[in-house]
Amino acid sequence: MLNKFNQLKTEFRKKLSLTGKSWRKAPTLPMLLCAIACAIALTTPHRAWGQTELLRLNWITGNRPTDAARIDHAVVRLDGYQLFLLAAPAANQQFPLAQRSQGIEEELNRIVNSNFNGSAEPENLTIKVVIDEKSDQPTIEIGDRYLMTVTTIDAQLQGRDPQGWANQIVQILRDALTRAKQERQPQFLLNRGVIAMAIIAAIFVGLKLITYWQWRLKRQQEAIESRLENEAEPNLEVVAVRDLQHQLTQQQKANLRDLQCRALEITYVGILGGGIFIVLGLFPYSRWLQPFLLSTPLQVMAIAFLTYLLIRISNLLIERFSGFLKAREFAVLRPYQRMDLRVSTVSRVLKNVAGIIWFSLGFLTILSSIGFDLVPLLAGAGIIGLAISFAAQGLIKDVINGFLIILEDQYAVGDVIVIGDLGGLVENMNLRVTQIRNNEGQLITIPNSSIAIVQNLSKDWARVDLTIRVAYETDPDHALNVLKNLSNQIYQESIWRSKIIDPPEVLGIDDLQHSGMLIRIWIKTQPLQQWAVSREFRRRLKLRMEEEGLAIGIPQQALILTGGAEQSPALLESQP
C-alpha cells in the first residue's frame, strides 16, 4: 500500500510539473471561491421544511406573479412535523391542493397507525419512485400503494428537477417514518411523560411565584396610594418642598408597581402558553394541536391582549415621565407651579395619541394575520385619507389649533378661561375639542378651531380688582388708613397669606362723583384663589366700615324750586 501511495504521489507531481506554467497563470482566488461554492452547493441539503417558497418561485420566474400566474402551496405534515411542500397554480386547479395534501397525510397516518403493515422497522418498507407512462412524471409508491405524484411545479419550488426531488422526498419520508416509529415506543413515551411532568411542575411553580409577586406588588401599590390619601391635607395650603417631593416619589413608586404588574401579566401568559405549546410537542399524538395554538383566532386574541397591555404600559410610562418632570420642577418650588397643569394636560394628550397608535398597529396586525394584503389596503387608506382631508378641513384645523394651544401653553386642564361669551373651568381637552364647566354646572364643548381669543383667569397668578365707593363727606385720609390696616391684617393671617402672593395695594381715590369717592384696591393672589380672597375681604370691609363709621356713597341731586316773582333756591338731598 505504501508503494502504491508513492506511485500516485509521483504521478501527481509529474502532472503538476507539466501544467505548472498554466497553473501559475490561472486565477487562483476565483477558482478557489468557485470550488468552495460548488462544494457548499453539493454538500448542503435541500430545505424541505419551512421554506420561503413564494420568494423562490418569484426568483425562478423573474417577475412578481400576477393573479393568473399566482402559485398556491400546501404543507405535508406527519405527527405535526412539516415534511415537504406541494405547489400548484392558483387558477384552474383540477385537483385542489388542500385535498392533495390531506390525501398524502391520511396515507402516511394509515401506515404509521397500522404498525407499518406488520414490518418490524420502517426501513423494511418499500418506498420507490416510478415514472408515470401517461404524464411522464415521477410518482412515489409505498409498498404497492400510490402516495403522490411529483409535479414540475413541486420540483421548481425547491430548485430541482422532478426526478431528483422525488428521490429527496423518498429519503424525507423514510426518515419521517423512522422517527414516527421511534416516538411510538413505550420507553420513548415514558421518557417524554417524565419530561412533561417536570415541565408542568416548573410551569406550576412559575405561575405561583408570579401570582405571589403580583399580590405583593398590588399590596405595595395599595399601601402607597392609601398613604398618599392620608397625607393629603386639603386645608393645608402651604406645603414644604420636602413633602411635595415625597408625594411625587411615592406616586412614581405606585406607577412603577402597576407597570411591573402589567409586565408580570405578559410573563404569566407567556409561561402558560409556551409551556402548553412545549408539552403538546413532546408526543406524536398531541403535536398536531400545536398549529391550532398558532391558528388565526388565537392569534387575534393574543394580538388584542398584547395591544391592551401595550396601551396600559405606555400610559404608565407617560405618567412616570410626567411625575419626573413635576419632581424636577418642584426642586425649584415657587408659590405656584404652572408646570403641574401643563404636564397633566400634555400627558392626557399623549395618552390619547399613544392609544390611537397602538390600536391602529394592533388592528393592522390582526388584518395581516387574518390574511389581508396590507399594501393595497394602506395605499387605499392613503387615497381615502387624502380625499377625507379635503372634506374634513375643519377637523384638521381643530387638531392644528389644539396642538398650538398646548405648545404655547395658552391654557391647560384645571384653568379657568373665558372664550367669547363662554367661561368656566377646563375639565378636559385634546387636540380636537376643549370642554369647560360653567358656573351652572353645564359642560360646554368648544372646537379648537373656533378659539381665536381666550382669557386665562388662572395662569401663573390672579388679581382681585376691588373698588369701594364711600360717601362724599368722608375724610379721604381716614378712609385710606382704614383700608390699609384691613389689608395688612388679612395679609398677616397664615391661612390667607398662603393665598395672597404680595401685600395688598390700596391704590387711592380713582374717581370723584356726586355719589362719593371711588377707592381701588389690588390684591395679587394664587391662581383660582381670587374669588375666595375677594369674598373674605368684602365681608371684613363691611364690618370694619360699620366700626369706623364710614358710609357708603349715595347718589345726590340738587333741585331748584321757583315760584311767583321771587326765586328761593332750596337744596334738597334725595335718594333715588
GIKAUR-V765239 format. One record per backbone hydrogen bond with DSSP energy under -0.5 kcal/mol. NH is the residue of the N-H (numbers start at 1). CO is the residue of the C=O. If there is no record, write none. Layout:
nh co
NH CO
NH CO
//
This chain:
nh co
5 1
6 2
7 3
8 4
9 5
10 6
11 7
12 8
13 9
14 10
15 11
16 12
17 13
18 14
19 15
20 17
23 19
24 20
25 21
26 22
28 26
31 27
32 28
33 29
34 30
35 31
36 32
37 33
38 34
39 35
40 36
41 37
42 38
43 39
44 40
53 51
56 52
57 53
58 54
59 55
60 56
61 57
62 58
70 66
72 88
74 86
76 84
77 75
78 81
81 78
83 76
83 81
84 76
86 74
88 72
90 70
94 92
100 96
101 97
102 98
103 99
104 100
105 101
106 102
107 103
108 104
109 105
110 106
111 107
112 108
113 109
114 110
115 112
116 111
117 114
118 114
118 115
119 116
124 121
125 122
127 125
128 126
128 141
130 128
130 139
132 130
132 137
136 132
139 130
140 148
141 128
142 145
143 126
143 141
145 142
147 140
148 140
150 138
151 149
155 151
156 152
157 153
158 154
158 155
159 156
160 155
165 161
166 162
167 163
168 164
169 165
170 166
171 167
172 168
173 169
174 170
175 171
176 172
177 173
178 174
179 175
180 176
181 177
182 178
183 179
184 180
184 181
185 182
189 185
190 186
191 187
192 188
193 189
194 190
195 191
196 192
197 193
198 194
199 195
200 196
201 197
202 198
203 199
204 200
205 201
206 202
207 203
208 204
209 205
210 206
211 207
212 208
213 209
214 210
215 211
216 212
217 213
218 214
219 215
220 216
221 217
222 218
223 219
224 220
225 221
226 222
227 223
228 224
229 225
230 226
231 227
232 228
234 232
236 233
237 235
239 237
244 240
245 241
246 242
247 243
248 244
249 245
250 246
251 247
252 248
253 249
254 250
255 251
256 252
257 253
258 254
259 255
260 256
261 257
262 258
263 259
264 260
265 261
266 262
267 263
268 264
269 265
270 266
271 267
272 268
273 269
274 270
275 271
276 272
277 273
278 274
279 275
280 276
281 277
282 279
283 279
283 280
286 283
287 283
289 286
290 287
292 288
293 289
294 290
295 292
299 295
300 296
301 297
302 298
303 299
304 300
305 301
306 302
307 303
308 304
309 305
310 306
311 307
312 308
313 309
314 310
315 311
316 312
317 313
318 314
319 315
320 316
321 317
322 318
323 319
324 320
325 321
326 322
327 323
328 324
329 325
330 326
331 327
332 329
333 330
338 336
340 337
341 337
342 338
343 339
344 340
345 341
346 342
347 343
348 344
349 345
350 346
351 347
352 348
353 349
354 350
355 351
356 352
357 353
358 354
359 355
360 356
361 357
362 358
363 359
364 360
365 361
366 362
367 363
368 364
369 365
370 366
371 367
372 367
374 372
377 373
378 374
379 375
380 376
381 377
382 378
383 379
384 380
385 381
386 382
387 383
388 384
389 385
390 386
391 387
392 388
393 390
396 392
397 393
398 394
399 395
400 396
401 397
402 398
402 431
403 399
404 400
405 401
406 402
407 403
408 404
409 405
410 405
414 426
415 412
417 415
417 424
418 455
419 422
420 418
420 453
422 419
424 417
425 437
426 415
427 425
427 435
428 435
430 433
434 446
435 428
436 444
437 425
438 436
438 442
441 438
444 436
444 442
446 434
446 444
448 432
450 447
451 448
452 450
455 418
456 454
457 416
457 455
460 458
461 459
462 525
464 523
465 463
466 464
466 521
468 519
470 468
470 517
471 551
474 471
476 474
479 475
480 476
481 477
482 478
483 479
484 480
485 481
486 482
487 483
488 484
489 485
490 486
491 487
492 488
493 489
496 493
497 493
498 494
499 496
500 496
501 499
501 524
502 524
505 522
506 504
507 505
507 520
508 520
510 508
510 518
511 518
513 516
516 513
517 470
518 511
519 468
519 517
520 508
521 466
522 505
523 464
525 462
525 523
526 499
529 526
533 529
534 530
535 531
536 532
537 533
538 534
539 535
540 536
541 537
542 538
543 539
544 540
545 541
546 542
547 543
548 544
549 545
550 545
553 469
559 557
561 559
563 566
566 563
568 561
572 570
574 572
576 574
//
